[in-house]
Amino acid sequence: MLYTVYAIPNLVLPLVGGIFLDKVGQRNGLLLFTVILCLGQGIIMLGGYQLSFPLMLVGRVIFGIGCESMYVG
C-alpha cells in the first residue's frame, strides 16, 4: 500500500514537473521539489512515531510527488 500511494501520482506528475521546471527554472524547481520531498519524509516519520498508518500514507504521497519530479530535474 505504501508503494502504491507513492506510484499512483507519478503516472502524470513527472510530465507536469518537467513543464514546471521549464517555467520556473531548474534550480528553483529542484529546490522546491527537494523541500516537498523532505516534508513528505518528515510526515512519514511522524506517522511512524505516532503509529498512524493513514498519516504515513499521506506522507508517502507527498514524498512521491517531490521525489519523481526531482528525478526529472
Secondary structure, 3 states (H helix, E strand, C coil): CHHHHHHHHHHCHHHHHHHHHHHHCHHHHHHHHHHHHHHHHHHHHHHHHCCCHHHHHHHHHHHHHHHHHHHHC
